[in-house]
Amino acid sequence: MRNYLALAAILLTATACGDTWGQRAVTGGGIGAASGAVLGAATGFNPLLGAVVGGAGGAAIGAATTPRRY
């Protein structure tokens, strides 16, 4: 269980990598779907439902955020 939580934390920190809002939405959705499926399987819930919810959330957050240039 601890390994799954560590994997989910790693995947969530990499969410929304990209330069444009479209790239960030796609990568956020992919990473969110993978994280949701892993968490769904690890906790005994439906992995498909976890992937759908995680993908939608990751895509929304990825599209809503913009990269900052310092």
Stockholm file with secondary structure:
# STOCKHOLM 1.0

chainA/1-70         MRNYLALAAILLTATACGDTWGQRAVTGGGIGAASGAVLGAATGFNPLLGAVVGGAGGAAIGAATTPRRY
#=GR chainA/1-70 SS CHHHHHHHHHHHHTCSCSSSHHHHHHHHHHHHHHHHHHHHHHHTSCHHHHHHHHHHHHHHHHHHCCCCCC
#=GC SS_cons        CHHHHHHHHHHHHTCSCSSSHHHHHHHHHHHHHHHHHHHHHHHTSCHHHHHHHHHHHHHHHHHHCCCCCC
//
